[in-house]
Each structure stands twice: as C-alpha cells, then as structure tokens.
Amino acid sequence: MAEFFVENTENTPKTGPQIHKKDCRLIVATQPLHYLGSFSHVDAAIEKAKGRYHAISLCPKCLPEKTPTA
C-alpha cells in the first residue's frame, strides 16, 4: 500500500492541488501537505481528496499513469 498526500493549498484554482505519493521528489519540504492515508490504489486517495477540495490534480512525476481529475 502507498501513502498519499495532497498539497494543503488551493494555489491553482483551475486544476486544484496535486496528490503525491509519499516518496515523490516533487514534494517540497516547506510546502504544507495534508495526509490522505494509505491506500492500495490511487483511486481511493482521489475519492478522499474530493471530499476536501473542489478540484484536484495528480502529480505528473509520481502518478503519471492516471489522468487528472476535476
């Protein structure tokens, strides 16, 4: 199972904050993150993030296999 985080800001209102895996190299240490949880598939992390954010997107580096969701 992988651990997922989402940027804790709405700095990109059109696409929303990005979901990242825990070991993503694009996560900035000073960036506020919200822990989504440990899931066997990114779809579960997406559903949880949708409950908190109006729009979300996926990191192109650590989650390239999925298309962004709005």
Buried (B, 14 or more C-beta within 10 A) or exposed (E): EBBBBBBBEEEEEEBBBBBBBEEBEEBEEEBEBBEBEEBEEBEBBBEBBBEEBEBBBBBEEBBEEBEBBE
